[in-house]
Amino acid sequence: MPGIEFGCLPTAIGSMPQTDPQSACAQVVHYLKDVPAWPQLPGRSFLETMYAQYSQGFPGLTIRNDRIYVDRARAQEEMEQFYADFLADDFYRYAIGAEYAAGLHTFLSWENLSPWAVKGQVTGPVTWGMTVTDEDRKAIIYDDTFRDAVPKLLRMKASWMEKVLSQVSKNTVIFLDEPYMAAYGSVGLMLSPEAIVGLVDEVLEGIRGIKGIHCCGNTDWSIMLQTSADIINYDAYSYPESLGIYPAEVKAFLGRGGTIAWGIVPNQPEALARENVASLKDRLEEAMAPFTRNGTPIRQLVRQGLVTPSCTLASVGTEEAASHALALLADLSARVRQHYL
């Protein structure tokens, strides 16, 4: 692991409620000076939803009437070229176009940015493969041929993104977003732990810098702790116990230089309205308590920590609410750093 100590600096999950990329980038750069995350804008276009956004170049991929699916006949014709590109590590052919990520391209065009680190995000292979279907609406993750291709596509997307973000900062952080992992253990997700780790790790292998995983909801973190991720980002606001029940595994993860990104600022408007910096600091310390009781010093948790919103900020609905969430996040980070570091 790179073993970088973030010291509970703030960053974001990615999605924002704006449709104007200039406005979203201005907000990110203002509040997240040290580790900005380029803003995804799902409200702007179907192409910017987390499934369509990373779909360009997948064999047989079809987008029609705000539906995304794989045309099997065309996929067979295009698969050979796709694998040739992958084996040649030709990830530039799998760049994310401006119409798919206006926030990313606007962010890259801004001048005088010199953050300590910069964060990008790609939809993870489990979530992408469970959501994209064939013509018959069967998830492509359950087709052996497509399942092999999914992590290869996302690996090339992640490699390209890391390359372009390295122009902004030499410290790049690329997250895989895996919201579908909250369904693990149900009939909604019938993959073995070994299959999940294999899919995730294949994508992570294409990332040379710092690599993270974000899962929301009540995720089974015992699986993600087996991957090669350097950062794990979880909803510490609503589901602190989802990670808190693995204190020994987390201690080992931290021992090899890992980082916990505490998703501590709520992304629901009602909860956001009732919180302040002091109440969020209390919640953060409560979320850290299972680990301190197991012998991990709180200063280590802070040194090897980041703070984030609990999940996407697109859900807060307005630019003003997103600004409030990011302001709370930045102020919380400053208070925690001042207190413990």
N, C-alpha and C positions, 0 to 999 in steps of 0.2 A: 504494500500500500504506500501511496505517496506520503502519508503521515503529516499532512499539513494541519496546523491547528488554527481553526477559524475563530475561536474565542467568542462564540455565539453572535457573530455578525448576522445581520438580516439578509434574507433573499426571498424569492417568491417561487410559487409552483409553476407559473407561466401564464395561464389564462386570465384575461382582464375583461371588464364589461364594455369597454369602449369599442367603437367602430372606426374611430380615427386613429391611425397608427402614430401620428405625431404626438397627439395628446397622451396616448398610452406610454410611449417612450419617454416623454417628458416626466411623467409621474414616476416611472421606474427609476430613471436616472436621478431624480430629486431625492427620493427616499432610500434608495438602495445603492448608495454611492460606492461601496466597497465591493459588493457582489451583485451587480444588476443581472436580471434574467430578462431575456428578450420577450416581449409580450405576444402571446397568442390571442387572437381576436375572433372567437367562434361566432360572435353575434354579427360579424361583418359579412360572412359568406359561408355557405355549406363547405366550400373548399378548405376553410380554416378550422373545421371541426377536427378533433384529434384523430379521427380515422382517415378522413379524406386527405388531411394535411401531409401525410407521409406516404401517400399511395402512388405517386408518380413513378412509373417504371416497373411496377409489378406486372408480371406476365398476365395478359388477358384482362387487366384492370379496366373496369367500365364505370363511369359516373353518369347517371341519367336520372333526371327529375329528382334530384337530391337523394338518390339511392346509389350506394357503392357496392359493386359485386364483381366477381371474376367470371369472365366468359371462357369456359373450358376449352372450346375449340381454338380460340385465339391464343389461349395460354400455352397450348401445346406447340404452336408455331413460334412463340416468342421465348420459350424457356431456354433454348440452347444459347441464344445471344445473352440472356440474363446471366447464366452460369459462366459464360466466357468473360463477361464484365467483372463478375465477382472474383473469379480466379486471377484476373489481371489487376485486381484492386482498383478498378477504374470508377471510383466513387463520384468523380465529377459528372459522370453521365446521370447520376441520381440526385443531383442538386434539387433543392426545394425552390420552386419558382415563386416569384413575387406575388402572383395571384393566390398562392397557397399560404403565404406567410408574410403578409405586408408588414407586420410588426418586426420580423427578423430583418428584412431588407431595409426598412427605415432605420432600425437600430444600427445596422452596419454602416449606414451612410452618415451617421452623426459624427461630427468632428470633435476633437479635444476630449475624447473619452480616454481615461487612463485608470480604470478601476484595478484594484488589487487582484481580483479574479472576475471571471464572467461565466454566467450559467446559461446553458441551453437545455432543451428537453425534447425527447422523442417518445412517442407512444411505444410501450413495451410489446414484445411478441405475443404474450398470452392475450392481452387485451385486444391488440390489433387482429390477431388470428381468430379470436372468438367473435369479433364484431363484423368483420368482412366475411361475406358469404359467397357461395356460388349462385348460379341462376336459380337453383331450387331452394335458396335460403338456408343452405346447410353451412355452418361455420367452417371456413377453410382449414382451421387448425386440426380438424378431424380427418383431413385428407393427407395421406403420407407425403405425396409429392409437394403439395402446397405448404404443408407444415415445415418441410425442409427449406423451402424458399423464403418463408416469412422472416426468420431471423437474419437471413442474408441481405434482404432488402433493407431492414431497419439498421443493420450494422453499417451498410454503405451510407445511409442517411446520417447516422451518428458520426461516422468518419468525416463526411463532408462538412457537417455542422461544426465539428471540433476544429477543422482546418480554417474555416472562415472566421470563427470566433477568436482564434489565436491571433488574429490581427488586432483585436481589441485588448487582450491581456494574455500574457504567457501562461497564466494559471487558468486553465479551462476546466469547467465542471459540466458534465453532461449527465442528465438524469433520464432514466427510463420511467415513464408513468404507467403504472399497472393497477388501475382502479378495479379491474375485473378480479383481482386476487381476493377481494372481499367476498366473492362468491365461492371461494375454494371450500371443498367439503360438501357442497350441495350438488344437486343434479345439474345445476347451471354450468359447472366446470368439472368435466370428467377427465382430468389429466393427473398423472402420478406426480409426486414431489420430484422424482428424478427427472421426469420429462420437463417440468417447469424450470428447474435449475439449469438443465441443459440448454433450453431455449434462451433463457435470460443471459446465461454466461456467453453464449455464442455472439450475442449482440455486444455485450460488454468487452469482449476480446478486441473489438474494433476501435475501442476508445483508449488512447494512449495516456491521457491526463487523468483527472479525477473523475470517478464514475459513481453515480448514485442511483438509488431506486426510491421512487415515491409510490406508496400505496395508501389509499384512504380507507375509511370505514374500519370494520373490525377484522383486520387481516391476520392470518396465521403467520406470524413473523419467523417461526422456526424454519420455514422453507427459505425465505429471502436471506436469512442469516447464513445460509449455506452457499450463497453465491459469492462471486468475486467483487461485489460492490464495496466501494470505500465509504459510502454514505448511505444511511437508511433514514428515510423521511416518513414520519407517521403522524397521524392525527392524535396529538397529545392533549388536545382540548376535549374532544368528545369520547375518545377511546384510549385513555392513558394506560389502562390495564392490558391492552393488546400487545404492547411491548414489555410492560412491567412484569409479566409472568415469566419472562426469560432473563432474569438477572445474571445468571452464570454465563449464558451464551453472549449476552451483551458485554459482560466484563471481558470475555475472551476477544470479542470483536474490537473493543476499545484497546485491548492489549496489543493488537497487531496494527494499531494506528487508525482505526475506523472513526468515523464521525457520526453522531446522531443529529439529525435535523428535526428539531422539535416543532411540530405544527401546532402552535399554541394560540394564535390569533384566530378567532372563529370566523367562518365565511358565511354565516347565516345572519341576515340583517337584524333580527331580534336579539340574538346573542351578542352581536357586535355592539349594539346600542347600549347594552348594560355593562360592558366591561371597561376598565381603565387600566393604566399601566400597573398600578399597585395590585389590582385583583389578578391580572394576568401573571405577574411575578409570583404571586402565591400559588397559582395553578401550576406554573412551570416547576416550582420547587416541590409541589406535591407529586407531579409526574416523575420527578427525579428520585423521589424518596425510596422506591423499591430497590434502586441500584445503590444508593448510598448505604442502605441497610445491609446490602450484600458486600460492602467493603470498597465500593468505588467512591473516591472522594468527590464531593460536589464540585470542587475546583477543576478536577479532571473532566467532569461532564460538561462544564462550561468551556474549558479550553478546547475540548474535542466536540464542540457543538456548533450548530447553526440554529437560528430561529426563523420560522416561516409561518404563513397562514396555514390553517388546518388543511385546506385544499384549494381548489380554484377560486379566484376572486371574481370570475364571471358571474357567480351566483349572488353576489351582493347587489347587483342590479344597476347601480349608478356609478358614475365617475366620482361623485362626492363620497360615496360609501367606500369605494376602493381607496381613495385618498386617506380617509379616516383609518382604514385597516392598516395601510402601509405606515401611516404616521405612528399609530400605536406600536407597530412592529419595530420601527426604528427607535422609538423612545424606550421600549422595553429592552431592546438590545443594549442601548447605552446605559440603562440603569443596572442591568445584570453585569455588564463588563466592569462598571465602576465599583460595584459591590464586591465582586469575586476576583477580579483580575488586577 
